Amino acid sequence: MSPTALHEGKDGRPMQADYISKNQNEEAIASNVSHEDREINITTQKLLWKLDTRILPLFILLVLCSFLDRTNVGNAKLYHIEADLGMTNAQFNQGLTAFYPLYIAG
C-alpha cells in the first residue's frame, strides 16, 4: 500500500494514512504540553511556598509592632506622658511620626 492509501477512521469514514500519523503527532505534542503545564504548576507552587514562608512571618511581625505601637502610644497619651517628659503637643506628634512608616507597611 502507498502512504496515501485510505484507512477507516474512528467514525468509520475513510482517512489517508499520512493524516492518521499527523493526528498521532498532535496527541504526542498535547501530552508534552500537559507535562510542561504540570512542571510549571509545580514550580509555581514551590515559589509561592518560599514566598509564604519568608514574607508572611515578617508581615505578621510588622502588623504586631504596628498594633502594639498604636495601643501603647494611645495609653501613654491618656496617662499624660507629654507632661511627665516635658514635651509639647508638637513634640509628641513628631514622636508619633516615627511610627508612621510601620503603619503604612502593616
N, C-alpha and C positions, 0 to 999 in steps of 0.2 A: 504494500500500500504506500501511496505517496503521503507526504506530510499534510497535504491539503485534502486528504480523504475525509469523508463525512463520518461522524460518530454520533451516537444518540446521547443527548444531554440528560440532565436530571428530570426535566419536564417532558422528555420523550421526543423533543424536536431534534432534528439533525444539527450537528455542530462541526466545525472544522477542527482538526487536530491542533493546529497552532493556536486557536482560540482557547482550547482547554488548557494548554500549558500556560497561556497568559493568565488565566484565572488562578491557576495554582501559584504562579509567581506573586500575584496580588495578595493572595491569602498569606503567603510567607512574609511579604512586606508588612501586612496588617499585624501578624503575630509579633514581628520585630518592633513595630511601633508600640504595641501594647506592653512589650517588655521594657522598652525605653521609658514609657509613661510610668511604669511601676518603679523603675530606678529613680526617676525624677521625684516621685511621691515620697520614696524612702529618704532621699537626700533632703527634701524639704522638711520632712518630719524631724530628721536629725538636727537640722539647722534651727528649727523652731524650739526644740528641746534645749539646745545650747543657749539660745537667747533667753528662754524662760528661766533657766537655772542661773544665769548670770545677771540679768537685768531685773527680774522680779524681786529678789531679796533687796537690792539697792533701792528700788522704788518703794518697797514696804518700809524700809528704814527712813527714807525721806518723808513719807507720809506720817510715820510715827513721830519723828522730830518736829514736823510742822504742827501736828496736833498738840504735842507737849508744849511747844513754844507759845502757841496761841492761848492755851489754858493757863500756863504759868504767868505770862505777861498780864493777862486779864486779872488773875488773882492778885498779882503784885500791885496793879493799879488800884484795886479795891482796898488794899491794905496800906495805901499811901507810901509806896516805895520812893516816889519822887521827893517827898518831904524828908524821908529818912536819909536819902543820898544827897539832898540839897540840889535837886535838879529842877529846872523849869519844865513847863509842858513842852516847849520846843525841843529841849534836850531829850526828853522822854520819847517824843515822836521820832527824833533822829535815831535813837537806840532801837526803836521798833523797825526802822527801815532796814536794819541789818538782817532781820528775819525775812524780809520780803522775798529775796530770791528762793528761799526754801518753800514759801507759799506757792510761788509760781511753779517750781519743779514738782511739788507734791500735787 
